[in-house]
Amino acid sequence: MRQKWASFLLILSLAAVSSFGCGGGNSQVQPPPPPPPPPPETFTTTTSQQGSLLILQNQTSTDTIRIGLETAWGGSIVEVSLNGTNFVNAHDTGREVQPAFYDGNAQYDPCAGCTGVFGWDPVLGRRQVRPGYANAGTGSDFELALHHCAAVAMESR
């Protein structure tokens, strides 16, 4: 009978130690789990056209982001705005966000044309006739550059 009581007391003491920790006092109370994260904010995406300007817009409850492409200027990006503040300089057709290509066969001075020697950097929105380059009709500088590159590639074959 003593053996049974000894086994019972051993089991009871192990249960007490595992519940209260080895220090004999209460173990630390676990903090409650963190609350679930808030649901993601919803947004609305719209597209529109205002004359020759194509617009992609995302709007949340607090912010509006817009990207605008001017089709009359070769599709150059003339607007990247947040809440009405446009971060793109679209003052004329040589600015905007657009690719830049340089003619590897041309001469360039270090001061962006101050000496009159600055090769050619076509832009999407402007049309200028440049001596020595294929005239592709009524396209933009960029289109002329593409025709020129194709003509040079054909000549080198």
N, C-alpha and C positions, 0 to 999 in steps of 0.2 A: 504494500500500500504506500509505503514511503517512496518507493521508486516512482509510482504514478504521480504523486504530488510533486516530486522533484522534476519530473518531465513537464508537468503542467506549469510549474513556476518558471522553468527555463523558457518555455514557449511564450508565456505571458511577458517575461522580461524582455525577450527579443522583440516582441510586438511593441512594447512600450518604447524601447530604444529606437526602433525604426520610425515610430510615430513622433517622438519628441526630440530626437537627436541624441547624441552622446552626452551632451551637457546636462541633461536632466530637465532642462526648461523647455519652454515651447519653441519649436523651430520657427524660422522666419516665415511669415505669411507671403505667399506668392502674389505679386501684383496682378491685377486683372489684365486680360489681354488688351492690346491697343485697339482703339475703334477702327472699323474698316475705313479705307481711304474713300474720299468723296468720289462720286462718279465723274468721269471725264467730262469736261465742258463740251457742249455741242456747238457746232459751227455750221454755217450755211455757205455753200459755194455757189456763185452765180457767174454767168458770162453775159456780156452785153457788147453792143457796138454803139459808139457815138461818132457819127460821121465816118472818118477813116481810122478811128481809134478802136482797137479791140481790147476789151477789159476782162480780166479774170479777178474775181473778188472773193475773199473769205471773210466772214463776219461772225464774231462771237457776241456775247452779251456786253462786252466791254471794248472790243477792238475791231477795227476794220483794216484789212491788208489788201492792197490792190497792185496788180501788175498791168501795165498798159503797153500795147504794141502799136506803133504808128505805121499803118500799111502804106501810106503815101511816102514814107521815108524808108522803104525797103523792109519793113517789119522790125525796125530798131526799137529797143525798149526805151520808152520815154517816161515811164512812171513805175516806180517801186515805192509805194507809200504806206505809211502806218498812221491811221487816224487823221488823214488829211495832209500829212507832211510828206512831200515828195522828195526822195533822196537822189533823184536823177537830174542832172543838168540837161535840159532839153531845149536850151535857148536857140539852137540852130541845128542844121542837119549834120554837122561834124562832131557833135557831142554824143549824148545818149549812151546806152550800153549796147555795144556792137563789136563785132570782130575786127581785128586789125591785121592786115597783111602787108608785107613789104616785098618789093621786088629785089631779089638777091643780086641781080645784075646791075642795079642802079647805084649811084653815088649818094651818100648821105653826109651832111655836115653835122657837127656835134651840137648845133644850136637850133635845131628844128627849122631849118630853112632860112636862117638869118643871112646867109651868104648867097642864097638863091639856088643852092644845090641840095635838094632833099628828095630825090627819087620819087616814089609814089606810095602813098598809103591810102587805098580806096576806102570810102565810107559807104554805109548802106544807103543813106538818104540823099546823097548829092549826085548830080550828073555834071561832069566836066569832061571836055575833050582833052585828052593828054597826047602830046606828040609822041609818036613811036609806038603807040598801043593800038591794038585792033579796036576799031570803032564798031560797037555792037548795036548801033541804032539808038533807041531811046532809053536804054537801061540805066541803072545807077552806076556809080563808080565801082561798086562791088561786083555787079554783073559784068562790067567791062574787065575787071581783074580776073574773073573766072574765065572769060573768053581768052584773055591774053595768056593765062597759064596753060590753057588747053592748046593754044596755038604754039607756044614755046615747046610744050611736051611733044607735039606732033612733029615739029622741026628737028628735035633731037633724036628721033627714031632712025 
